């Protein structure tokens, strides 16, 4: 009798474990953390990315804005979250620059994060027409 009960419990545990393992990602909504204020270019790009990912994966991607301290508040929130892939940070060069700007970060930008994908890369530059007023200082 004891042996049958043991086998039944063991099989039930195996079925539960394999069904949990077989779930596809994402099985719930994913939060995209934008550590800057809503309405800016980073927020707009994050919302466009979230909508596209939601259509492809069939799940909702929420954009959460936690602004402040040069992006370190939102970044720290993602660093403190469970490493399950349901909290993603959308960040730019500030992630690297903040190590030089702030002495006591609540996270390690190298050890606490792993790059999933480089979504949007650009060089910061300003262009103007060759003879515009904005180029007057350069022509002197």
C-alpha positions as CSV (number, residue, x, y, z in Angstrom):
1,X,0.0,0.0,0.0
2,X,2.8,2.4,0.9
3,X,4.6,1.6,-2.3
4,X,1.6,2.4,-4.5
5,X,1.0,5.7,-2.7
6,X,4.7,6.6,-3.1
7,X,4.5,5.8,-6.9
8,X,1.3,7.8,-7.3
9,X,2.8,10.9,-5.5
10,X,6.1,10.6,-7.5
11,X,4.2,10.4,-10.8
12,X,2.0,13.4,-9.9
13,X,5.1,15.4,-9.0
14,X,6.7,14.4,-12.3
15,X,3.6,15.5,-14.3
16,X,3.5,18.8,-12.5
17,X,7.2,19.5,-13.0
18,X,7.1,18.6,-16.7
19,X,4.0,20.7,-17.3
20,X,5.6,23.7,-15.6
21,X,8.8,23.2,-17.6
22,X,6.9,22.9,-20.9
23,X,5.3,26.4,-20.6
24,X,6.4,28.7,-23.3
25,X,7.9,32.1,-22.6
26,X,6.2,34.5,-22.0
27,X,3.4,32.9,-20.0
28,X,2.4,36.2,-18.4
29,X,3.0,39.9,-19.2
30,X,6.5,41.3,-19.6
31,X,7.5,44.7,-18.1
32,X,9.8,46.9,-20.2
33,X,11.4,49.4,-17.8
34,X,12.1,52.8,-19.2
35,X,14.1,54.6,-16.5
36,X,13.3,58.0,-17.8
37,X,10.2,60.2,-17.9
38,X,7.2,59.3,-20.1
39,X,6.8,61.1,-23.4
40,X,10.4,61.3,-24.3
41,X,12.1,59.7,-27.3
42,X,13.2,56.7,-25.3
43,X,9.7,56.1,-23.9
44,X,8.2,56.4,-27.4
45,X,10.7,53.9,-28.8
46,X,10.1,51.5,-25.9
47,X,6.3,51.6,-26.5
48,X,6.8,50.9,-30.2
49,X,9.1,47.9,-29.3
50,X,6.6,46.7,-26.7
51,X,3.7,46.7,-29.2
52,X,5.7,44.9,-31.8
53,X,6.9,42.2,-29.4
54,X,3.4,41.8,-28.0
55,X,2.0,41.1,-31.5
56,X,4.8,38.6,-32.3
57,X,4.7,36.7,-29.0
58,X,1.0,37.1,-28.2
59,X,1.5,38.6,-24.8
60,X,1.1,42.0,-23.4
61,X,4.3,44.1,-22.9
62,X,3.9,46.8,-20.3
63,X,6.0,49.9,-20.3
64,X,6.9,51.2,-16.8
65,X,8.6,54.6,-16.4
66,X,10.5,55.1,-13.2
67,X,12.4,58.3,-13.7
68,X,15.1,59.9,-11.5
69,X,18.7,60.0,-10.7
70,X,19.9,59.7,-14.3
71,X,18.0,56.4,-14.8
72,X,19.5,54.6,-11.8
73,X,16.1,54.3,-9.9
74,X,14.4,52.3,-12.7
75,X,17.6,50.4,-13.3
76,X,17.9,49.4,-9.7
77,X,14.3,48.2,-9.7
78,X,15.0,45.8,-12.6
79,X,18.3,44.7,-10.9
80,X,16.2,43.8,-7.7
81,X,13.6,41.9,-9.7
82,X,13.6,38.1,-10.2
83,X,15.9,37.0,-13.0
84,X,13.1,35.3,-14.9
85,X,13.0,37.5,-18.0
86,X,9.8,39.2,-17.2
87,X,11.4,42.5,-16.3
88,X,13.5,44.0,-19.0
89,X,15.5,47.2,-19.0
90,X,15.5,49.5,-22.0
91,X,18.6,51.7,-21.5
92,X,21.2,53.6,-23.5
93,X,24.7,54.8,-22.9
94,X,23.7,56.2,-19.4
95,X,23.9,52.6,-18.2
96,X,27.7,52.8,-18.6
97,X,28.1,56.5,-17.8
98,X,26.3,56.1,-14.4
99,X,29.2,54.1,-13.0
100,X,31.4,57.2,-13.3
101,X,28.7,59.7,-12.2
102,X,27.4,57.9,-9.0
103,X,29.6,56.5,-6.3
104,X,27.1,54.2,-4.7
105,X,24.9,52.5,-7.2
106,X,22.5,49.8,-5.8
107,X,23.5,47.5,-8.6
108,X,26.5,46.4,-10.6
109,X,25.9,47.3,-14.3
110,X,28.1,44.4,-15.5
111,X,27.2,41.6,-13.0
112,X,23.5,42.3,-12.5
113,X,22.5,42.6,-16.2
114,X,23.0,40.7,-19.4
115,X,22.4,42.2,-22.8
116,X,19.5,40.5,-24.6
117,X,19.5,42.6,-27.7
118,X,20.8,45.9,-29.0
119,X,17.6,47.4,-30.3
120,X,18.5,50.9,-31.5
121,X,21.9,52.2,-32.0
122,X,22.8,55.7,-33.1
123,X,25.6,58.1,-32.7
124,X,24.7,61.5,-31.2
125,X,25.4,64.2,-33.8
126,X,23.9,67.4,-35.0
127,X,23.7,68.1,-38.7
128,X,22.8,71.3,-40.5
129,X,22.9,72.7,-44.0
130,X,26.4,73.9,-45.0
131,X,25.6,77.6,-45.0
132,X,23.0,77.8,-42.3
133,X,23.2,80.2,-39.3
134,X,24.0,77.3,-37.0
135,X,27.2,76.7,-38.9
136,X,28.4,80.3,-38.7
137,X,30.5,79.6,-35.6
138,X,32.3,76.7,-37.2
139,X,33.1,78.7,-40.4
140,X,35.0,81.4,-38.4
